[in-house]
Amino acid sequence: MLTVRRIAAFLFVGVCFLSIPTARAEDLIDAHDGMVRYKLSNMRVTKGITGDEIAFDYRRTREGTGHARIAARTDHGESRILGMPISIEATGTIRLRDMFARSRRILNHGNDDFGIEFYFVVDVSPEFGPGGRFLVSNSVVHGKMNTKVQSRPPNDAELEALEKQRKSKLPPENVPAGYVRGTNETPLVPGAPILFGSIGEWKPAIVVGAASSQFARVLPEDSKAIRTVKRKDWIAVSNETLRKMESDPSQFSIDIRTLPDGNVVLDDDMRTLDLAMSLLKGTPLLREKHGKLEDVYFISSDNVSVRVLVRNGQNPKVEFVPVNKLAIRQRTLADQETETAREAFAANVSDYESKLRSKGSGSGGMSSAGGLSSSSTSATSTSAPTPPVVSKTPEPKRQWSDKSGRFKIDAKLVKQEGGKVFLLRDDSRTIEVPVAKLSDTDQEYLRGLASVDDSPFNNVVDSAIGSGSLDYSRSLQPVTTVGDLRWGAKSVAISPENRFLLIGRKAASASLCDLKTGKILVDSGRMDHMGDIGVCGFTPDGQRMLLGGYKGLFEVYQLGANGKLELEGQYPIHEKDITSLAFSRDGRFVLSGDAAKVARYWNVQSGEIVATIDGFSGKVKATRINPAGNELMATDGKTLKWFSVDQSSVTSELQVGRSHASGQAASFSPDGGLLAVGDGYKIDLWDLRKRQQLPTLEGNEINWSMTFAPDNRHLFSGGNGVIYVWDCERQMKVQKNTVGKSFYVQTLAVSPDGSYVTSPSDHSSVVVLGAE
């Protein structure tokens, strides 16, 4: 039998059931007389290759109030339904597929004696009373159950709440003497007194304004929350007020303050938040949500939103809140100057930050955080990969010369080691030079260069395409395929040294695989706190792995040489779906973009946001950080923006496309010299150093994804089941690789040395191709 810690899951089109101990079945309430009712029948099971297909029929036996939903339970508790909701009509069939039958049998030591019970419920909100879940059907069972779903009669409080809910949907039957019922044509002036219908009664209020020709905004006398009500039938106006509004409407006025587009009236000591305010960490703020003001605590801000700590319940969390949704009390603002307040404010967030630090440094935190869990049972830590040549942020650029004085180079010092210096050139290549060959001063500009072949500054040690020469004119060859990826891939990445393949999936999950064999080393299972994994990647040194989800959350993992993962941090960087990801050269920072038209530059180890780029007209499609780490680039496919980290501002913009159509991809070349932007069936190329448009790459279909090869010349793009390779110097397509059919390649990645390319090959597989 399945224990309370074990998991069973079922699939219905886009729905997954996760059996977890939650509310008890006795919490169900008998259906009220006025509620809808259903009959479930004909439970059946069909054996299949991928598992048991479970189905049962239903039909509506009584019309009534409420929207029914399917619920399920085992002997150990109720099952929470995850994924897309099932639409329940008058009649129909519910079909489910037992995806994890084999896993369940293993967990239960080969015992198939497992049962799950299905039934329909109607949820009643607690708006008018205790609320609750009402059982509106019989139940059907798959397998063997030792218990049966139970319900109880509604108590007096629940019956009263149901009656209030019924009345709330109907305007009061009669109007008081001297009043007339409102129509869509009834004149309403801000400040005029009226009555509005509420749970079968008339309540006094004043008019705030007209929401539309059919609705009005009113402020009840006993509330600070503005309500929007129907004009017709739900408003009553006295004959005297009507005469005054028609004869002299100026005699009415209203003096209230709210947040922009808000519905809660602010007190006299409250003011809207201003980003120019200098606030201490932990400063109490007020956020409007669901018609109420709730306490939140300031952490940081950028030019778009404010990062706050929300303490609603036992699990405080960090959220990004638009500045126009926040207010602050005048006395709180005045307290910013006092040392006592500084300590008190810091205490508001100190425990949460301590928790984050302990979670990042502790081991075994992945499961509790819902992150990736390694299949390895070893608890031994693995040694970190060998650091790369670029071991720190380069020093300022200067001119170097050799001892003969014939050669010179403008470069940045990376480090000195083993009698050699490592210099970073303008083309983002790192070279090594024996110290003995450098001039004594290295400060004079030398002129009169002789043969370039004799220069000691030609020993490139980080060639963009590795030690060999890659011929992208030849077809890519299949290396391996990772299959049976439920719901398919949404993002892919290849680690440095071509060890690992990372796949972010549409089912709020991710897989870490061996690149050459396709073997899944780690599989996360459902990560509903993340949502679909829209971006993923490895830091340039290969020591960390990042996942970015639909809900705007990033997870950072330390990556061992054998694929062992350790959760290092969870950071709510964005408000919406994360759409792009770029690393700094040293792997310390990330520039990521989202569907909310914002790009953020942040610290990988702390989650601290350093800069924000906003003002785009569409989702951010591509981002880049220059090697020095002081200039950022981001584009939505229409506008390209350059952002100076030193100046904390956008320094330049360039129109690079006609629109920000969501089906069009964009990509920066690794050296930052080129930008490719999809435009219908063609790809526009831009020389970013000259800020000039280059000849267009002409195609015959939309390019749903694209990424440059490390050689800064070749471009990969994804079409309908194909990967194209373009030569940007010759402005031509050099090859077409068919990886599947009847699906769009909406994500692809190339290895750091350019020798491997990966993308989905159908709706549930990912293919790895090799270049020669």
C-alpha positions in Angstrom: 0.0 0.0 0.0 1.2 3.5 -0.8 2.5 5.3 2.3 1.8 8.9 3.0 5.2 9.9 1.7 4.9 8.2 -1.6 3.6 9.7 -4.8 1.1 8.5 -7.4 0.4 10.5 -10.6 -2.1 10.3 -13.4 -2.3 12.2 -16.7 -5.4 13.5 -18.4 -4.5 15.5 -21.5 -2.8 18.3 -19.6 -3.6 17.3 -16.0 -1.4 15.6 -13.4 -2.7 14.3 -10.1 -0.3 14.3 -7.2 -1.3 12.3 -4.2 -0.3 14.1 -1.0 -1.8 14.3 2.4 -3.9 17.4 2.5 -7.4 18.2 3.8 -9.3 15.2 5.3 -12.3 13.9 3.4 -14.6 14.7 6.4 -14.1 18.3 5.4 -16.6 17.8 2.6 -20.2 19.1 3.1 -23.4 17.6 1.7 -24.6 19.4 -1.4 -27.2 22.1 -0.7 -30.7 21.9 -2.3 -29.9 24.6 -4.8 -26.6 23.1 -6.0 -25.8 21.2 -9.2 -25.6 17.4 -8.9 -23.9 14.7 -11.0 -23.9 10.9 -11.4 -20.5 9.2 -12.0 -20.6 5.7 -13.5 -18.9 3.0 -15.6 -15.4 3.0 -14.1 -13.1 1.0 -16.4 -9.4 0.3 -16.9 -7.6 -0.6 -20.1 -4.0 -1.9 -20.0 -1.6 -0.1 -22.3 2.2 0.1 -23.0 2.6 3.4 -21.2 0.3 2.5 -18.3 -3.3 1.9 -17.3 -5.9 4.1 -19.0 -8.6 4.9 -16.5 -12.0 6.3 -17.6 -15.4 6.9 -16.1 -18.6 8.7 -17.4 -20.6 11.4 -15.8 -24.0 13.2 -16.4 -25.7 16.1 -14.7 -28.8 15.0 -12.8 -29.9 18.3 -11.5 -29.3 21.9 -12.5 -28.2 24.3 -9.9 -25.6 26.8 -8.7 -21.9 26.1 -8.5 -19.1 25.0 -10.9 -18.1 21.4 -10.3 -14.5 20.2 -10.4 -13.0 16.8 -10.2 -11.4 15.7 -6.9 -9.5 12.6 -5.9 -8.3 10.8 -2.8 -6.4 7.8 -1.6 -6.6 6.1 1.8 -3.8 8.5 3.0 -5.4 11.8 2.0 -6.7 13.9 -0.8 -5.0 14.4 -4.1 -4.2 17.9 -5.3 -4.9 18.4 -9.0 -2.0 20.0 -10.9 -2.0 21.4 -14.4 -4.8 22.5 -16.7 -8.3 22.2 -15.3 -10.8 19.7 -16.6 -14.0 21.3 -18.0 -17.1 19.5 -16.7 -20.1 19.8 -19.0 -23.7 18.3 -18.8 -22.4 14.9 -19.8 -19.0 13.5 -20.7 -16.1 11.1 -20.0 -13.1 11.6 -17.8 -10.0 9.8 -19.2 -6.7 9.4 -17.3 -3.5 7.6 -17.9 -1.5 6.1 -15.0 2.0 7.4 -16.0 3.9 6.1 -12.9 2.4 2.6 -12.5 5.8 1.0 -12.7 7.3 3.4 -10.2 4.4 2.9 -7.8 4.8 -0.9 -8.0 8.5 -0.5 -7.1 7.8 1.8 -4.2 5.2 -0.7 -3.0 7.5 -3.7 -3.4 5.5 -5.1 -6.3 2.1 -4.7 -4.7 -0.6 -3.5 -7.1 -3.1 -3.2 -4.3 -3.5 0.6 -4.7 -6.7 2.6 -4.9 -7.8 6.1 -5.7 -11.3 7.5 -5.5 -12.8 10.2 -7.8 -15.8 12.5 -7.1 -17.1 16.0 -8.0 -17.1 19.0 -5.6 -18.2 22.6 -5.7 -16.1 25.2 -3.9 -17.8 28.0 -2.0 -15.6 31.0 -1.2 -15.5 32.3 2.4 -16.7 35.8 1.2 -20.0 35.5 3.1 -19.0 33.0 5.8 -17.0 29.9 6.5 -17.1 28.7 2.8 -16.2 25.1 2.1 -16.2 22.3 -0.4 -19.6 20.6 -1.1 -19.8 17.0 -2.4 -22.1 17.1 -5.5 -21.8 13.5 -6.8 -21.3 9.9 -5.9 -17.8 8.5 -6.2 -16.1 5.9 -8.4 -13.0 3.9 -7.4 -9.9 2.6 -9.3 -8.2 -0.3 -7.3 -9.0 -1.1 -3.7 -9.9 1.4 -1.1 -10.2 0.7 2.7 -12.2 3.9 3.3 -14.8 5.9 1.4 -15.3 9.6 0.9 -17.5 11.1 3.6 -19.4 14.3 3.9 -21.5 16.0 6.6 -24.6 18.2 6.6 -24.0 21.9 6.4 -24.1 23.7 9.8 -26.1 26.9 10.4 -23.2 29.2 9.6 -22.7 27.5 6.3 -26.4 27.6 5.4 -26.4 31.3 6.3 -23.4 31.9 4.0 -25.1 30.1 1.1 -28.2 32.2 1.5 -26.1 35.4 1.5 -24.3 34.2 -1.6 -27.7 33.7 -3.3 -28.9 37.1 -2.3 -25.6 38.7 -3.4 -26.4 37.8 -7.0 -29.7 39.5 -7.0 -30.5 43.3 -6.5 -32.8 44.2 -3.6 -36.5 43.6 -4.5 -37.8 47.0 -3.5 -36.5 50.6 -3.2 -37.1 52.9 -0.2 -39.7 55.5 -0.4 -38.5 58.7 -2.2 -35.9 56.7 -4.2 -35.8 55.5 -7.8 -34.0 52.5 -9.1 -31.0 53.3 -11.3 -30.7 52.8 -15.0 -27.8 53.0 -17.4 -28.9 56.6 -18.2 -29.1 57.8 -14.6 -26.8 60.8 -14.1 -24.1 60.2 -11.5 -21.8 63.0 -10.2 -18.8 62.3 -8.0 -19.6 63.0 -4.4 -23.4 62.5 -4.8 -25.0 60.3 -2.1 -26.7 57.1 -3.3 -27.7 53.6 -2.1 -26.3 50.4 -3.6 -27.5 46.9 -3.4 -25.6 44.5 -1.1 -26.8 41.0 -0.1 -30.4 41.9 -0.5 -30.2 45.3 1.3 -29.6 48.9 0.4 -26.4 50.5 1.9 -25.5 54.2 1.8 -22.5 55.3 -0.4 -21.2 58.2 -2.4 -20.3 58.2 -6.1 -16.6 58.1 -6.9 -17.0 58.1 -10.7 -18.3 56.2 -13.7 -16.4 53.0 -14.6 -18.4 52.7 -17.8 -21.8 53.3 -19.3 -23.1 50.3 -17.3 -21.0 50.4 -14.1 -20.2 53.0 -11.5 -17.5 53.2 -8.8 -18.9 53.9 -5.3 -17.5 54.2 -1.8 -19.6 52.7 1.0 -19.9 54.8 4.1 -18.7 52.0 6.3 -15.7 51.0 4.1 -12.4 52.3 2.7 -12.6 50.0 -0.4 -14.2 51.4 -3.5 -16.6 49.1 -5.2 -17.7 48.8 -8.8 -21.5 48.1 -9.1 -24.0 48.0 -11.9 -25.9 51.2 -12.5 -29.1 49.4 -13.6 -31.2 48.0 -10.7 -28.2 47.9 -8.3 -28.2 51.7 -7.5 -31.0 53.8 -6.0 -31.0 57.6 -6.0 -33.3 59.8 -4.1 -35.5 62.2 -6.0 -33.9 65.2 -4.2 -30.4 64.1 -5.2 -31.5 63.7 -8.8 -32.9 67.3 -8.8 -29.6 68.6 -7.3 -27.5 66.7 -9.9 -29.6 68.1 -12.7 -29.7 71.7 -11.4 -26.3 72.2 -9.9 -23.9 69.3 -10.1 -21.0 71.4 -8.9 -22.3 71.3 -5.3 -21.1 67.7 -5.1 -17.4 66.9 -4.6 -15.3 64.1 -3.3 -11.8 64.3 -1.8 -10.1 61.0 -1.4 -6.7 59.6 -2.3 -5.9 56.2 -3.7 -2.9 54.5 -5.3 -2.9 54.9 -9.1 -5.7 52.7 -10.4 -6.3 51.6 -6.8 -9.5 51.0 -5.0 -8.5 51.5 -1.4 -8.7 54.9 0.2 -5.4 56.0 1.8 -5.3 57.4 5.3 -4.1 61.0 5.8 -0.7 59.8 7.0 -0.1 57.6 3.9 1.5 58.6 0.7 2.3 56.8 -2.5 5.8 55.4 -2.8 8.4 57.2 -4.9 11.4 55.4 -6.3 13.5 58.5 -5.5 13.0 57.7 -1.8 16.0 56.3 0.0 14.7 53.5 2.1 16.3 51.2 4.6 16.1 47.4 4.1 13.1 46.1 6.0 11.1 49.4 5.9 7.4 48.6 6.3 5.3 49.4 3.2 1.7 48.9 2.3 0.7 46.9 -0.8 -2.8 47.0 -2.2 -4.1 43.5 -3.0 -7.6 42.2 -3.5 -9.2 45.4 -2.3 -7.1 45.6 0.9 -3.8 47.0 2.1 -1.3 44.4 3.5 2.0 44.9 5.2 5.2 44.2 3.2 8.8 44.9 3.8 11.2 46.7 1.5 14.3 44.8 0.3 15.5 46.7 -2.8 14.2 48.6 -5.9 15.0 49.3 -9.5 13.5 51.7 -12.0 10.5 49.4 -12.6 9.4 47.7 -9.4 10.2 47.1 -5.7 11.4 43.8 -4.2 9.5 43.2 -1.0 9.1 40.5 1.6 5.5 39.3 2.1 4.7 37.6 5.4 1.2 36.2 4.7 1.2 32.9 6.5 3.9 30.5 7.6 5.9 30.8 4.4 7.1 34.3 3.8 8.2 35.0 0.2 9.9 37.7 -1.9 7.9 39.3 -4.6 8.3 42.1 -7.2 5.6 44.7 -6.8 5.1 47.7 -9.2 5.8 50.9 -7.4 2.3 52.3 -8.2 0.9 49.4 -6.0 2.8 50.5 -2.9 2.3 53.2 -0.2 4.3 54.3 2.9 3.3 56.0 6.1 4.7 59.5 6.7 6.0 58.5 10.1 7.8 55.4 8.6 9.5 57.7 6.1 10.6 60.1 8.9 12.0 57.2 10.9 14.6 56.5 8.2 17.0 58.8 9.9 16.9 57.2 13.3 19.3 54.4 14.5 16.5 52.7 16.5 14.3 52.4 13.4 17.3 51.2 11.3 17.7 48.2 13.7 13.9 47.6 13.9 13.5 47.7 10.1 16.5 45.3 9.6 14.9 42.8 12.0 11.8 42.7 9.7 13.8 40.7 7.1 16.8 39.4 8.9 15.3 36.0 9.8 14.3 35.4 6.2 17.7 36.4 4.8 19.3 34.1 7.3 17.1 31.3 6.1 18.1 31.9 2.5 21.8 31.9 3.5 21.5 28.7 5.4 19.6 27.1 2.5 22.2 28.1 0.1 25.1 26.8 2.2 23.5 23.7 3.5 23.4 20.3 1.9 20.4 18.2 0.9 18.1 21.3 0.5 17.0 20.4 -3.0 14.1 18.1 -2.1 12.5 20.4 0.4 12.9 23.3 -2.0 11.3 21.3 -4.8 14.4 21.4 -6.9 16.4 18.8 -8.8 17.2 15.6 -6.9 20.3 13.5 -7.9 19.8 9.9 -8.6 23.2 9.2 -6.9 23.0 7.8 -3.3 26.5 9.0 -2.4 26.7 11.8 0.1 30.4 12.5 -0.6 31.1 16.0 -1.9 32.9 16.2 -5.2 35.7 18.5 -5.9 35.0 21.6 -7.9 36.1 21.7 -11.5 39.4 23.3 -12.3 39.1 27.1 -12.6 39.4 28.5 -16.1 42.2 30.8 -17.3 40.1 33.8 -16.7 40.0 33.7 -12.9 39.0 37.2 -12.0 37.7 40.4 -13.5 40.3 41.8 -15.9 42.3 44.9 -15.0 41.8 48.1 -17.0 42.9 47.9 -20.6 46.4 49.2 -21.5 49.0 48.9 -24.2 51.5 46.1 -24.1 54.8 45.8 -26.1 57.4 43.1 -26.6 61.0 43.4 -25.6 62.1 44.2 -29.2 59.7 47.1 -29.4 58.3 45.9 -32.7 55.0 44.6 -31.5 52.2 46.1 -29.3 48.7 45.2 -28.3 45.8 46.8 -26.4 44.6 44.3 -23.9 43.6 43.7 -20.2 45.6 41.8 -17.7 43.8 38.7 -16.5 46.5 37.2 -14.3 50.1 36.3 -14.1 51.0 32.6 -13.5 54.0 30.3 -14.2 56.2 32.9 -15.8 53.4 34.0 -18.2 50.8 36.7 -18.4 47.3 36.2 -19.7 45.9 39.1 -21.7 42.3 39.7 -22.8 42.1 41.2 -26.4 39.4 43.3 -27.8 38.0 40.3 -29.8 37.3 38.6 -26.4 40.2 36.1 -27.0 42.7 35.4 -24.1 46.3 35.1 -25.1 49.3 34.0 -23.1 52.8 35.7 -23.4 56.1 34.7 -21.6 57.0 37.5 -19.2 60.6 37.4 -20.6 59.3 38.5 -24.0 57.6 41.7 -22.7 59.3 45.1 -22.8 60.8 46.6 -19.6 58.2 49.3 -19.4 55.1 48.0 -21.2 53.9 51.6 -21.0 55.2 53.1 -24.3 53.2 53.0 -27.5 55.4 51.2 -30.0 55.0 51.8 -33.7 56.4 50.3 -36.9 55.0 46.8 -36.6 56.8 44.2 -38.7 55.6 40.8 -39.8 52.6 39.7 -37.8 53.8 36.1 -37.9 56.8 37.1 -35.6 54.6 38.7 -33.0 54.4 37.0 -29.6 50.8 38.2 -29.3 49.3 35.6 -31.7 49.2 32.6 -29.4 45.4 32.4 -28.9 44.7 29.9 -26.1 40.8 30.1 -26.1 40.0 29.6 -29.8 36.3 30.1 -30.3 35.8 26.7 -32.0 38.3 24.6 -30.0 41.5 23.0 -31.2 40.0 21.6 -34.4 38.4 23.3 -37.5 34.6 22.8 -37.8 33.0 22.7 -41.2 29.5 24.0 -40.8 28.8 23.5 -44.5 28.6 19.7 -43.9 25.5 18.2 -42.4 25.3 17.8 -38.6 25.4 14.2 -37.5 23.1 12.7 -34.8 24.9 11.8 -31.6 22.2 10.8 -29.2 18.5 11.4 -28.5 16.8 11.8 -25.1 13.2 10.5 -25.3 10.1 10.1 -23.3 10.2 13.7 -22.0 6.6 14.3 -21.0 5.2 17.5 -22.5 8.5 18.2 -24.3 11.4 20.6 -24.0 11.1 24.3 -23.5 14.9 25.1 -23.1 18.2 23.3 -23.6 21.9 24.0 -22.8 25.2 22.2 -23.1 27.9 22.5 -20.4 31.5 23.5 -20.9 33.7 20.6 -21.9 30.6 18.9 -23.4 29.9 16.8 -20.4 26.2 17.5 -19.7 23.0 18.3 -21.5 20.4 20.3 -19.5 16.7 20.2 -20.6 14.1 22.5 -19.1 10.6 21.1 -19.7 7.1 22.4 -20.2 5.8 20.2 -17.3 7.6 22.4 -14.7 10.5 20.0 -14.6 14.1 19.6 -15.7 16.6 16.8 -16.6 20.4 16.7 -16.5 21.7 14.2 -19.0 25.0 12.8 -20.2 25.6 14.6 -23.5 27.2 11.7 -25.4 24.9 8.9 -24.2 21.6 10.7 -23.5 21.4 8.9 -20.1 19.3 11.0 -17.6 21.5 11.5 -14.6 19.1 13.7 -12.6 15.4 14.3 -13.1 13.6 16.9 -11.0 10.0 15.7 -11.0 7.3 18.4 -10.8 8.6 21.9 -9.6 5.3 23.8 -9.4 6.9 26.6 -7.6 8.9 27.3 -10.8 6.4 26.6 -13.6 7.7 25.6 -17.0 11.4 26.0 -17.3 11.8 28.6 -20.0 15.6 29.1 -19.8 18.5 27.1 -18.5 22.2 27.3 -18.7 25.7 26.6 -17.3 28.1 29.3 -16.0 31.2 29.6 -18.3 33.3 27.7 -15.7 30.8 24.9 -15.5 30.6 25.1 -11.7 27.0 26.2 -11.6 23.7 25.4 -13.4 20.7 27.8 -13.6 17.0 27.1 -14.2 14.6 29.9 -14.9 10.8 29.3 -14.6 7.5 30.6 -15.9 6.8 32.2 -12.5 9.9 34.4 -12.7 12.0 32.3 -10.2 15.6 31.3 -10.8 17.2 28.4 -9.1 21.0 28.1 -8.9 22.8 24.8 -8.4 26.4 23.9 -7.7 27.3 21.2 -10.2 29.8 18.4 -9.4 31.9 16.6 -12.0 29.7 13.5 -11.8 26.5 15.5 -12.1 25.8 15.7 -8.4 23.7 18.9 -7.7 23.4 21.0 -4.7 20.8 23.8 -4.5 22.6 27.1 -3.8 19.8 29.7 -4.1 16.3 30.5 -5.2 15.8 34.1 -6.4 12.6 35.7 -7.6 14.2 37.9 -10.2 11.3 38.4 -12.5 7.5 38.9 -12.3 6.6 36.8 -15.3 7.9 34.2 -17.7 11.7 34.3 -18.1 12.6 34.4 -21.8 16.4 35.0 -22.2 19.7 34.3 -20.3 23.2 35.6 -20.7 26.3 35.1 -18.4 29.1 37.5 -17.7 32.6 36.2 -18.7 33.5 35.2 -15.1 30.1 33.7 -14.4 29.4 36.0 -11.5 26.5 37.9 -13.1 23.5 37.2 -15.3 21.5 39.4 -17.6 18.0 37.8 -18.0 14.9 39.0 -19.7 11.2 38.3 -19.2 7.8 38.5 -20.8 7.0 41.6 -18.8 9.3 43.6 -21.1 12.1 43.9 -18.5 15.7 42.8 -18.4 17.6 42.4 -15.1 21.3 42.2 -14.3 21.9 40.3 -11.1 24.5 38.5 -9.0 24.4 34.7 -9.4 25.6 33.9 -5.8 23.4 36.4 -3.9 20.4 37.1 -6.2 21.0 40.8 -5.7 19.7 42.8 -8.6 22.3 45.3 -9.8 20.5 47.0 -12.8 17.2 46.9 -14.7 16.6 47.7 -18.3 12.9 48.5 -19.2 10.8 50.3 -21.7 10.6 47.6 -24.3 7.4 47.1 -26.3 7.6 43.3 -26.2 9.2 40.4 -24.3 13.0 40.4 -24.1 14.3 38.0 -26.7 18.1 38.3 -26.4 20.6 39.6 -23.8 24.4 40.0 -23.7 27.1 41.1 -21.2 30.3 42.4 -22.6 33.6 40.7 -21.4 34.5 43.6 -19.2 31.1 43.3 -17.5 30.4 47.1 -17.7 28.0 47.1 -20.7 24.8 45.3 -21.2 22.7 44.8 -24.4 19.1 43.6 -24.6 16.5 43.6 -27.3 12.8 42.7 -27.8 13.4 42.2 -31.5 12.3 45.7 -32.3 14.6 48.0 -30.2 18.1 47.3 -29.0 19.3 49.0 -25.9 22.9 49.5 -24.6 23.1 49.9 -20.8 26.2 51.2 -18.9 26.6 49.5 -15.6 29.0 52.2 -14.4 26.5 55.0 -15.3 23.4 52.9 -14.3 21.5 54.1 -17.4 20.7 53.3 -21.0 23.3 55.0 -23.1 22.0 54.3 -26.6 19.2 52.7 -28.5 18.8 51.3 -32.1 15.7 50.3 -34.0 16.6 46.8 -35.3 13.2 45.5 -36.4 9.7 46.4 -37.5 7.9 44.7 -34.6 8.3 42.5 -31.5 6.2 39.6 -32.9 6.4 36.7 -30.4 7.2 34.2 -33.1 10.4 35.9 -34.1 13.7 35.1 -32.3 16.9 37.2 -31.8 20.5 36.4 -31.0 23.8 38.3 -30.3 27.1 36.9 -31.6 29.5 35.9 -28.8 31.8 38.8 -29.5 28.9 41.3 -29.6 29.7 42.4 -33.1 26.5 41.0 -34.8 22.8 40.8 -34.0 20.4 38.6 -35.8 16.7 39.4 -35.6 13.8 37.4 -37.1 11.4 39.3 -39.4 8.8 37.1 -41.0 10.5 34.5 -43.2 13.8 36.4 -43.2 16.6 37.3 -40.7 17.9 40.8 -40.4 21.6 41.1 -39.6 23.2 44.1 -37.9 26.8 45.1 -37.6 26.7 46.5 -34.0 30.1 48.1 -34.1 29.2 50.2 -37.1 25.5 50.2 -36.2 24.6 49.4 -39.8 22.2 46.8 -41.2 23.9 44.1 -43.3 22.3 42.1 -46.2 19.3 40.0 -45.2 19.3 36.2 -44.8 16.3 35.1 -46.9 14.4 32.0 -45.9 11.0 30.4 -46.5 9.6 30.0 -43.0 9.5 31.7 -39.6 12.7 31.2 -37.5 11.3 30.3 -34.0 14.7 30.2 -32.3 18.3 31.1 -33.1 21.8 31.2 -31.7 25.2 32.0 -33.0 28.1 29.6 -33.2 31.2 30.6 -31.1 33.0 31.5 -34.3 30.8 34.7 -34.5 30.1 33.8 -38.2 27.6 31.0 -38.4 24.1 31.2 -37.1 21.8 28.3 -36.2 18.0 28.8 -36.4 15.0 26.6 -35.7 12.1 26.2 -38.1 9.3 23.6 -38.6 11.1 20.4 -37.5 14.4 21.6 -38.9 17.7 23.4 -37.9 19.2 25.7 -40.4 22.8 26.8 -40.5 23.6 30.2 -42.0 26.9 31.8 -43.0 26.6 35.4 -42.0 29.7 36.5 -44.0 28.4 35.1 -47.3 24.7 35.9 -46.3 23.5 32.4 -47.3 22.0 29.2 -45.9 24.7 26.5 -45.8 22.7 23.5 -44.5 19.4 22.2 -43.4 19.0 19.4 -40.8 15.7 17.7 -40.3 15.2 16.7 -36.7 11.4 16.0 -36.7 8.2 17.0 -38.3 4.9 18.9 -37.5 6.4 20.9 -34.6 8.3 24.1 -34.3 11.9 24.2 -33.0 11.4 26.9 -30.4 14.6 26.4 -28.5 18.1 25.3 -29.5 21.6 25.6 -28.0 25.2 25.2 -29.3 28.1 23.9 -27.2 30.8 26.4 -26.0 33.3 25.0 -28.5 30.7 24.8 -31.4 31.0 21.1 -31.9 27.5 20.1 -30.7 24.0 21.5 -31.4 20.8 20.4 -29.5 17.1 21.0 -29.9 13.8 19.2 -29.5 13.2 16.6 -32.2 9.5 16.2 -31.5 7.0 16.9 -28.8 8.7 14.6 -26.2 12.4 14.2 -27.3 15.6 16.1 -27.6 18.3 15.4 -30.2 22.0 16.2 -30.0 23.8 16.7 -33.3 27.6 16.9 -33.9 29.6 19.1 -36.2 32.7 17.8 -38.0 
